[in-house]
């Protein structure tokens, strides 16, 4: 009787534990994605920071049509305009990223008063192997189109600011 009761308690506990496995795996996947987004954002920020300030607007997706692809470690594999010829590299793509570049507006000023020595860069992330996410990702061409994304999308955006650090004036 005691053995049967012990087995029943253990079985009940295992059912509860097995029910937590999908939640744990989902949380684990989200944390990996968040970590990789951080690495990717650092990569994109480094690329923008080393670009001549006058050329930064050319990185905007509407002008360059460039999409950057990254692997499971957040390392760049190739880009849309310079695709890898090796199929193994193409299969390693897990994230797609495009950049949107906007002029900065001085806080508290009229919306038409731009800051001449700063830009806001938005990095748009999508899981490359998710067809719905890539469909949403494809619909983004500027910052305003971000607002039209469905509320349940897995496409994410992060932004950073770039300031001109030289003494040259346009």
C-alpha positions as semicolon CSV with decimal commas, in nm:
position;residue;x (nm);y (nm);z (nm)
1;X;0,000;0,000;0,000
2;X;0,278;0,246;0,092
3;X;0,472;0,165;-0,225
4;X;0,163;0,225;-0,441
5;X;0,102;0,554;-0,264
6;X;0,467;0,660;-0,318
7;X;0,448;0,574;-0,688
8;X;0,125;0,776;-0,719
9;X;0,285;1,083;-0,557
10;X;0,596;1,054;-0,775
11;X;0,381;1,010;-1,088
12;X;0,181;1,321;-0,998
13;X;0,503;1,519;-0,947
14;X;0,649;1,400;-1,279
15;X;0,335;1,502;-1,470
16;X;0,371;1,854;-1,328
17;X;0,742;1,862;-1,418
18;X;0,681;1,739;-1,771
19;X;0,422;2,014;-1,818
20;X;0,692;2,274;-1,741
21;X;0,933;2,151;-2,010
22;X;0,772;2,341;-2,304
23;X;0,763;2,663;-2,102
24;X;1,127;2,620;-2,001
25;X;1,236;2,552;-2,359
26;X;1,042;2,855;-2,485
27;X;1,200;3,079;-2,222
28;X;1,543;2,938;-2,306
29;X;1,491;3,010;-2,678
30;X;1,377;3,368;-2,603
31;X;1,684;3,430;-2,385
32;X;1,913;3,301;-2,662
33;X;1,739;3,530;-2,912
34;X;1,775;3,828;-2,678
35;X;2,146;3,757;-2,626
36;X;2,204;3,718;-2,999
37;X;2,017;4,042;-3,068
38;X;2,260;4,214;-2,832
39;X;2,561;4,073;-3,023
40;X;2,403;4,164;-3,356
41;X;2,322;4,517;-3,238
42;X;2,683;4,562;-3,127
43;X;2,797;4,442;-3,469
44;X;2,564;4,684;-3,648
45;X;2,663;4,970;-3,416
46;X;3,032;4,905;-3,486
47;X;2,966;4,904;-3,859
48;X;2,777;5,234;-3,840
49;X;3,035;5,395;-3,609
50;X;3,315;5,318;-3,855
51;X;3,120;5,457;-4,150
52;X;3,187;5,817;-4,254
53;X;2,908;6,027;-4,100
54;X;2,801;6,163;-4,441
55;X;2,756;5,804;-4,567
56;X;2,536;5,682;-4,279
57;X;2,207;5,774;-4,456
58;X;2,317;5,543;-4,740
59;X;2,292;5,249;-4,495
60;X;1,915;5,301;-4,472
61;X;1,725;5,007;-4,616
62;X;1,523;5,228;-4,851
63;X;1,847;5,330;-5,026
64;X;2,075;5,028;-4,986
65;X;1,816;4,744;-5,002
66;X;2,065;4,560;-4,780
67;X;1,963;4,284;-4,541
68;X;2,226;4,139;-4,309
69;X;2,211;3,771;-4,208
70;X;2,344;3,624;-3,884
71;X;2,396;3,274;-3,744
72;X;2,310;3,110;-3,410
73;X;2,598;3,290;-3,236
74;X;2,502;3,636;-3,362
75;X;2,787;3,643;-3,616
76;X;2,729;3,784;-3,964
77;X;2,717;3,518;-4,234
78;X;2,646;3,726;-4,546
79;X;2,418;3,999;-4,680
80;X;2,143;4,025;-4,938
81;X;2,363;4,211;-5,186
82;X;2,674;3,999;-5,118
83;X;2,535;3,651;-5,068
84;X;2,756;3,359;-4,979
85;X;2,807;3,098;-5,248
86;X;2,847;2,819;-4,992
87;X;2,511;2,654;-4,919
88;X;2,622;2,567;-4,564
89;X;2,658;2,937;-4,489
90;X;2,313;3,010;-4,632
91;X;2,164;2,732;-4,417
92;X;2,329;2,884;-4,108
93;X;2,119;3,202;-4,137
94;X;1,896;3,243;-3,831
95;X;1,841;3,617;-3,813
96;X;1,773;3,883;-4,076
97;X;1,843;4,248;-3,996
98;X;1,779;4,571;-4,183
99;X;1,876;4,923;-4,081
100;X;1,657;5,232;-4,092
101;X;1,831;5,570;-4,052
102;X;1,645;5,881;-3,934
103;X;1,747;6,238;-3,866
104;X;1,743;6,344;-3,502
105;X;1,510;6,614;-3,380
106;X;1,610;6,831;-3,086
107;X;1,398;6,753;-2,782
108;X;1,146;7,022;-2,698
109;X;1,177;7,187;-3,038
110;X;0,958;7,200;-3,344
111;X;0,952;6,871;-3,531
112;X;1,128;7,030;-3,826
113;X;1,435;7,140;-3,627
114;X;1,685;6,862;-3,694
115;X;2,009;6,800;-3,509
116;X;2,272;6,821;-3,785
117;X;2,530;6,610;-3,603
118;X;2,324;6,310;-3,505
119;X;2,129;6,020;-3,652
120;X;1,896;5,760;-3,506
121;X;1,951;5,410;-3,639
122;X;1,683;5,143;-3,602
123;X;1,786;4,780;-3,637
124;X;1,494;4,555;-3,733
125;X;1,537;4,185;-3,639
126;X;1,343;3,885;-3,769
127;X;1,393;3,510;-3,727
128;X;1,496;3,410;-4,079
129;X;1,341;3,063;-4,069
130;X;0,995;3,188;-3,966
131;X;0,789;3,260;-4,283
132;X;0,531;3,478;-4,102
133;X;0,807;3,685;-3,940
134;X;0,986;3,726;-4,274
135;X;0,658;3,840;-4,431
136;X;0,620;4,104;-4,158
137;X;0,990;4,192;-4,195
138;X;0,950;4,239;-4,570
139;X;0,672;4,493;-4,517
140;X;0,902;4,728;-4,323
141;X;1,059;4,996;-4,537
142;X;1,069;5,293;-4,297
143;X;1,009;5,381;-3,932
144;X;0,640;5,457;-3,992
145;X;0,579;5,106;-4,127
146;X;0,683;4,962;-3,789
147;X;0,354;5,089;-3,646
148;X;0,158;4,881;-3,897
149;X;0,303;4,550;-3,776
150;X;0,052;4,313;-3,616
151;X;0,064;4,307;-3,235
152;X;0,163;3,939;-3,222
153;X;0,464;3,972;-3,454
154;X;0,802;3,831;-3,355
155;X;0,983;4,103;-3,551
156;X;1,168;4,327;-3,309
157;X;1,338;4,661;-3,334
158;X;1,617;4,825;-3,138
159;X;1,760;5,172;-3,187
160;X;2,082;5,355;-3,115
161;X;2,209;5,707;-3,174
162;X;2,511;5,807;-3,376
163;X;2,682;6,140;-3,323
164;X;2,925;6,311;-3,554
165;X;3,257;6,333;-3,377
166;X;3,472;6,530;-3,624
167;X;3,494;6,906;-3,645
168;X;3,397;6,928;-4,013
169;X;3,082;7,118;-4,094
170;X;2,866;7,053;-4,399
